[in-house]
Amino acid sequence: MHTIDFALRAFVPGAQDSEFPLQNLPYGIFNTARAPRPRVGVAIGDQILDLAAAAQAGLLVSVSADALLQPTLNALAALGRARWTALRAELAALLQEGSPLATYPQATQLLVPQAEARMHLPFAIGGFTDFYASENHAYNCGCLFRDPANALPPNWKHIPIGYNGRASSVMLGGAPVVRPNGQLPGKEGPSWGPTQSLDFELEIGVFIGRDTELGQPLPVAQAQDAIFGVVLLNDWSAREVQRWEYAPLGPFQAKAFHTSISPWVVPLDALQPFRVALPPQQPTVLPYLQQAQRHSYDVQLSVSLQPGTADRATPISCSNLQHLYWSFEQLIAHHTGSGCNLRVGDLLGTGTISGTDHDALGCMLEMTRNGQEPLHLLTGEARRFLEDGDTLRFSAQAHQGGIRIGFGELCSTVAPAVAYPQG
């Protein structure tokens, strides 16, 4: 791990007061009108450092320009943790006050304003697995659909529950989220039509940075080295479709239609100063899931909702990444425990992250008690679930010593359902 001293400052104006200071350095894929080829960049303040151009200029030597000229982060991630650490150290030295780049004649060609860039999906995602790792969320759902005395399924505290989602429908934030059609349960039997219970789920996505071998589990003690970085993730859900199809194999079309992620991949190195211990697990988990110094991170997660007819948003949730029962490493150890192999670019979702307070709930299913109690917005409108034109904004930030580590914004708008083709 390479944690950058909080006393150091970037030479880029305003960077240290932004969510992308020297201590963050998240990776993304971008292009511009003048240089249309997608390539690897790092966010610093309101700028993007073009890593391929920096390598071609001889300013970066730990990673080849070829790996940085790729349209995804897969090639960079596949180089392994030692190279990630070396590159991060180089970037910190290059971007800090007093570095050669500060007076480099072509520095303005290496730094691209974010406002002029178009972001792309950061990885070629081969697999997407979504977990159910927040106890508060699992308990709240159990109270709604079972009863408080038996809210958690009997296996929940023994096994990180997950399902294989659709990698093909993972999209960058900003893409319209088309309201899905599906089978809707009714008293006279199911009907077909647009969901009326469209919901969001506040999650963190974990990108895998190494291939594991088929048939070989990855021990929990080694799992952290398989994590390249993390993003915000919105696991869009059609709730009544989910209820109808859930038994016996779990969600399918209720979640397959769209998953949104943020464009900047925050390295775990940037989150180490915000590491917090997770409480002991009771009952004791099986040996393969037992982790010394089990931890998460003190990262505030926020959601706002803005109706299409409104000019302002309403904050509706403020949760925290530390509200997880299962750690990132435990999710990976369980995923590979059977011998299932992971590949570079695979994406793991935490599942909805909810706190204990009402204003820390991570989805509308919980906020409105499955539509029974409307959510009131600052505009005077109310929502039981999401309506066409609604815009959701996710953000994530960690604060310490005057430094703010952010994930950027994940913003998506609900679009009307399409008519199902006839014939």
Order of alpha helices (4+ residues) and beta strands (2+ residues): beta-beta-beta-alpha-alpha-alpha-alpha-alpha-beta-beta-beta-alpha-beta-beta-beta-beta-beta-beta-beta-beta-beta-alpha-alpha-beta-alpha-beta-beta-beta-beta-alpha-beta-alpha-beta-beta-beta-beta
